[in-house]
């Protein structure tokens, strides 16, 4: 009879220990997974912001280059448009 009580208590203790271990491991894994997910989001967010900044800088440089090119193209065009008018007056 005493052995039956001890065996029953032992089975309950093993079940409680298993449940406690499973619960503890589950909480630990969820906590670690949440930390990894947060780090991933921060890293991805930072990479996206860096890409946006680089793209903005490239756009500004391209706009400056196009403005400079337009100015270079317009200057000879203006000079050549004045030359025929002057030659027509001279004749």
Order of alpha helices (4+ residues) and beta strands (2+ residues): alpha
